[in-house]
Amino acid sequence: MTEAKAHRPDDDRRDRSPLTAEERAAYLPPPRLTPEEQDRWVLAIEEIHRLNAEMRAGGRVRPFSRPAWRLINDARDERTRQLG
């Protein structure tokens, strides 16, 4: 005796989707990193932090005086004044 496939409402929507299978796949989240990949990323980020601290300690990098969003807003305000 065979069991009938249960009907799921999203089956109909999937069949009528204007997107191809490849386009639908583009909306899926990327696959999870393997433990080895996670370890590589952690090491890379730690190296970036170490180099950043080293450059700051050596005086080669100066921290930003103001957050970027404030600089952008100031530039927009200045442009608005110039146009007004």
N, C-alpha and C positions, 0 to 999 in steps of 0.2 A: 504494500500500500504506500503510495507516495503522498507527501504532504504538499498542499498548495502553498505557494509563496505568499506570505503576508503582504498585503498592499500597504505601501508607505506613501503618505501624501507627497513627500518631496520627490518621489520617483517621477511623477508627472511633470513637476517643475523642471527637473533635471533634463528630461527629454525635450522640453520646449525651450530650453535655454538658447538665447541667440549666440552664446559663446561656444567656441570649439573646446574640446577637451584640453588642448594646450593652453588656451586663454584662461580656462577655469583653474588649471594647475598654477598659473602665474599668481593667482590670489591666495594660494596656500602658503602657510608659513614655511620657511626653509627647514630642512631636516635638522634634528638636534645634533650638536657636535659630539663626536666620540670622546671618551675620557682622554685619549691622547691629544686630540685637538684642543680640548679644554685646557690641558696642561700647557700646551704650546702658547695659547693665548694668554694665560696667566703669566707665564715667563716673559712674554713680549711686553705686556703691560707693566710688569715690575721693572723691566729694563728701561722702558720709557720714563717711568717715574724716577729711576736712579739717574738717568742722563739729565733729566730736567733739573733735579736737585743739584747735580754736579755743575751744570751750566750756571744756575743761579748763584751757587757758592763762589764760582770763579768770576762773577761779575759780567759774564757774557750775555746774560738775559736779564732784562728788567721787567718786573711784573707790570701789567697794565695799570695805569693810574685810575681808570674808571671802567665800569662794565661796558661791554660792546653795545648793549641796547641803549645806554645813555648817549654814547657817541653817535649812534645812528639817529636817535631822536633829535639830538642837537643839530646834526647836519640837515635833517629834514626841516627843522624849525628855521634854520638859517636860509635854506632855499626858499621856503615860504615867504620869509621877509624880503628876499631879493625879488621875488616875483610880484609881491604885493605892493 
